[in-house]
Structures are given as C-alpha cells and as structure tokens.
C-alpha cells in the first residue's frame, strides 16, 4: 500500500510540474506584430460601465478593411468600398508609423489608431491592444481586438 501511495504522489507531483501553464494558451505577446490585422471589436470601460462596439465599418460585401504593421515601422490603414461597378476597391490608405518596445506599441499618423497601447495578446491569430482615451472628459480604458489576415 505504501508503494502505491508513493507512486500516486510521484505521479501527482510530476503532473503538476509538467502540466501546461497559462503561458501555453496563446495569450502571450512575443509573436511578431508585422502582419495584416482586421479589426473585430473595441471594448470601452469607463466609470464601471463596459460597452462593446463591433467593427461595422466594412461596406456590405466588402469585408476587407485591415491595418498592416510593415517591417521598418511603417503602417498601412486600408479601407475598402464598392465602386460604381460594385467592385471592392481600396480607398486611399492612410500611411502611418509604429514603434514597438517590448509590450508597448505607439501608433502615429493613422486614421483611427493613433496613441500608445499595451499589447495584451499577440499570437499567430489574435492581437489585442489596450490604451486609454478621453471620452468627453471621462477617461476610458479601450481594448481593440484584431484577427490576423491570412
């Protein structure tokens, strides 16, 4: 019986030592940000109230808007619309800049994303950035969610 208890204890300890940690769930921030990302939603939190705004600026049938972090620090903020022939066409894009230092991301000269952000999640499919914004005199926590464009 003692051998069985020792074996069970050893297996339990081994399971605890070598089990998956929360770092293995893809919630890290060490992946490369250099890619195309499509906006999904933005979550605003202020004065104890949270509001989720799904990205709805894609023109119907033209779900192609994206932001692209290009090697070297340039940023492309692309928006699509249907032209007179009903073909999805890229609008004049906004060329901005970005700088990443660890988990801090600074975006400048873009249409919608200027500011300093903390990268909360960055993996092969998801990007989440968090910052603050003044909404009519009220400081709000803002988290923007993106999916990687393949």
C-alpha distance (Angstrom), angle and dihedral (degrees) to the residues before:
residue distance angle dihedral
X1 . . .
X2 3.82 . .
X3 3.82 90.2 .
X4 3.80 89.8 52.7
X5 3.82 91.8 49.9
X6 3.82 91.3 48.9
X7 3.79 90.9 48.4
X8 3.80 91.8 48.6
X9 3.81 90.7 47.8
X10 3.83 91.9 49.0
X11 3.80 91.1 49.5
X12 3.80 90.9 49.2
X13 3.82 92.3 50.2
X14 3.81 91.2 45.9
X15 3.81 90.3 50.4
X16 3.79 91.8 51.3
X17 3.80 93.7 46.6
X18 3.77 96.7 48.0
X19 3.79 102.7 32.3
X20 3.78 121.3 116.8
X21 3.75 115.3 -84.6
X22 3.78 128.1 -149.2
X23 3.83 86.9 -99.2
X24 3.80 88.2 70.2
X25 3.81 95.7 59.2
X26 3.79 96.4 83.8
X27 3.79 92.4 -104.1
X28 3.80 94.1 119.7
X29 3.77 128.0 109.8
X30 3.80 103.5 -140.9
X31 3.82 99.0 98.0
X32 3.79 121.3 103.6
X33 3.79 115.5 -87.8
X34 3.82 91.1 -159.2
X35 3.81 100.7 111.5
X36 3.80 143.8 80.5
X37 3.82 114.9 -74.4
X38 3.79 127.3 -171.6
X39 3.81 117.3 -148.5
X40 3.82 115.1 -116.3
X41 3.80 107.3 173.1
X42 3.78 145.6 -28.8
X43 3.80 124.1 -135.7
X44 3.82 118.5 -154.6
X45 3.82 120.9 -164.9
X46 3.81 121.3 -174.3
X47 3.79 134.1 151.2
X48 3.80 91.4 -2.9
X49 3.81 93.3 -54.0
X50 3.80 123.2 114.2
X51 3.79 125.7 -160.5
X52 3.80 127.2 -177.0
X53 3.79 118.6 -153.6
X54 3.80 115.1 -168.3
X55 3.78 114.8 -144.5
X56 3.81 103.8 -101.2
X57 3.79 101.9 159.5
X58 3.80 93.9 103.3
X59 3.77 110.3 107.6
X60 3.82 111.1 -118.2
X61 3.79 109.4 -83.1
X62 3.80 90.9 9.3
X63 3.81 103.4 87.3
X64 3.79 96.0 160.1
X65 3.82 108.2 107.0
X66 3.79 112.5 132.7
X67 3.76 146.4 158.5
X68 3.81 117.7 -133.0
X69 3.78 126.1 -158.6
X70 3.81 104.3 -153.7
X71 3.80 124.3 -159.4
X72 3.78 110.0 -95.6
X73 3.80 96.5 37.2
X74 3.79 104.9 -75.0
X75 3.79 119.4 133.2
X76 3.78 129.9 -154.2
X77 3.82 119.0 -159.3
X78 3.82 103.7 -169.4
X79 3.81 124.7 -168.6
X80 3.82 124.2 -175.3
X81 3.81 130.7 -153.5
X82 3.81 136.4 174.1
X83 3.78 112.2 -101.5
X84 3.83 124.9 -147.6
X85 3.82 89.4 -79.8
X86 3.85 89.0 54.5
X87 3.81 91.1 -112.6
X88 3.81 119.7 140.4
X89 3.78 105.7 -110.9
X90 3.78 130.3 -176.9
X91 3.79 112.2 -116.1
X92 3.77 120.5 -138.6
X93 3.76 98.6 -67.2
X94 3.74 127.0 -136.1
X95 3.78 114.9 -116.4
X96 3.77 111.9 -152.4
X97 3.77 138.0 155.2
X98 3.77 136.0 -113.0
X99 3.79 137.1 -166.2
X100 3.79 125.2 -167.9
X101 3.78 122.0 -162.1
X102 3.80 110.4 176.1
X103 3.80 105.7 -56.5
X104 3.82 94.1 -16.4
X105 3.81 118.8 99.3
X106 3.80 124.3 -172.1
X107 3.83 118.3 -167.4
X108 3.81 121.8 -170.8
X109 3.82 136.0 -179.3
X110 3.81 96.4 12.6
X111 3.79 125.4 132.0
X112 3.78 98.3 -116.7
X113 3.79 113.4 1.7
X114 3.82 108.9 57.7
X115 3.78 111.9 144.1
X116 3.76 147.5 66.5
X117 3.80 117.2 -66.5
X118 3.78 140.3 -179.7
X119 3.80 112.9 -131.9
X120 3.81 105.1 -126.8
X121 3.80 98.6 175.0
X122 3.79 131.7 10.6
X123 3.77 123.5 164.5
X124 3.79 138.3 131.5
X125 3.83 92.7 -65.7
X126 3.82 110.6 18.6
X127 3.79 139.1 53.9
X128 3.81 123.9 -175.6
X129 3.79 121.4 -179.7
X130 3.80 126.3 -174.7
X131 3.78 129.9 -159.1
X132 3.78 141.8 139.9
X133 3.78 129.7 -100.9
X134 3.79 134.7 -171.7
X135 3.81 107.5 -122.2
X136 3.79 106.2 -172.8
X137 3.79 94.5 -39.7
X138 3.80 95.1 -39.9
X139 3.80 119.7 107.7
X140 3.79 110.1 -131.3
X141 3.79 131.0 -169.7
X142 3.79 107.7 -128.8
X143 3.81 125.2 -163.3
X144 3.80 118.6 -175.1
X145 3.82 119.4 -161.0
X146 3.82 123.4 -154.2
X147 3.82 135.7 178.9
X148 3.78 121.2 -147.0
X149 3.81 115.3 -108.1
X150 3.81 112.1 -131.3
